[in-house]
Amino acid sequence: MYSVKLVNTPIAGLVAPGTLTNGRVHATLPPSDAYVYTIDSLPEFSTSFNDKPDSLQLWAKFFPDSSDIAHVIVVLHTDTAKIADSLQTNWVAVANIDFTTETPGWTKFTVPFVYLSNDVPEYILFAVYAGDAADAVVGSTLYIDDISLIYNNTGIAGQEDKNVKIVVTGNKIRINLSDKKNIERNVIKIYDISGKQVYKRDIGMTKNCKIDTGLRPGVYICKITNSSAGFTQKILIQ
């Protein structure tokens, strides 16, 4: 029946992207230097949160003007933190969705949280933009609904699952699934630090496989899923 509608609007010769946040907005010039942030001492600008979800899920429609890009960013953090922040100060995990093309019908988007540390989060900070914050275009419109945090705690899920082993050597990944009860088809997906999927492979019911990803060196998230469960692990490709 209802959803959030965000529209980019002209203001004093500039364009302010339609913005939704549970933090406080720090507006400044140039727009690329603006950010939203948690003020941990003020309950109206902070949302306590101590869980570790697996993924962010939402439904969206996007109508860009020209080549505009919309963004949804969710950060789990300690103390005070802001979006955007190139230093990722106090960030524990981040999930990010970029809308780069027109999406006229309601579409479900799901991206993993990329965990940057083992700290327990204290707060959660949302930032939703109908346009590119640094170069938004007047009229771009983003609809958002049913934002959810997804938890996978069954089957092969869990960082401590001894039945799943992921070993990285250079840019090659070896995956061992030793759970004999797991007879479902598995899919391997790899995401970069922004949450963008950069690799996907269906390995069926194979228990062991080696993958030459061809990815550049960096930190990635390797996710193994089937119809009922998922396992996520941060990996370093060198």
Phi, psi and omega in degrees: 000322185222157175206173174273134177240122180242133183229135175288135189230137177286136178217117174052045177082358178243179177238121177266119178292139173303127190230137174231129179208154172263003175256202179253146181267128172253098182268134180203175176244141356290162181304333181295343179266357179284159179200166170247153186206157175271134170251102190295342181272353182239114183298334180286347179235027177209145179232108181297140183197124185237012182266173177230081180291159179276318188213162172252135180227141177201168174247142185210155165230143183221130179235088183281149169262129184061226183255030182298155181231133176259158185220145166232123181230131177233127181239131169263133188207171171252163177050223179258138181216164182221161174229119009267160179206108182295337179272348180052044183297124179069010178286134174259321180204157180216142172233135188221133174235127174251130177258109187252347181227161178298135178231088189285338180249155180302125184228137179272133178239135177225127177226151180281155166282131175265114183272126184260346178204173178265006180295153174275126180297152174248333183216161173235136182232125178255143170219120180238127183234135178280351180208173178293121187302326183276338186208053182291152181248135181303134173097342178302136187230132179236130174252134181230140178208157172051055174288128184224151171254129186255135178239129176244106184232025180229175177060233182269012184287158173110135182294339183262011182290112183286349180276353180239128179226125178241121181238131181247129174232111186066240175248019178254138183241130174248128182240127178241124176246103187264359179285108183292341180281346183278103183243015180269159176287134182250147177237133177258128175232141178237134182239146174278183188294340179274354182095004180279132178288126183241354180202144177210139178207132175271116181257008178060226180256019177296134181275333182224137177206157176240137184234128171260100190285328185072011182279154177289157178302142179157181179269132180225169174246123177258125183235127177249122184228154167224195187290345186234350186203175178204154177230133183234136179215137175284135180230157177241116177261129185246000000 
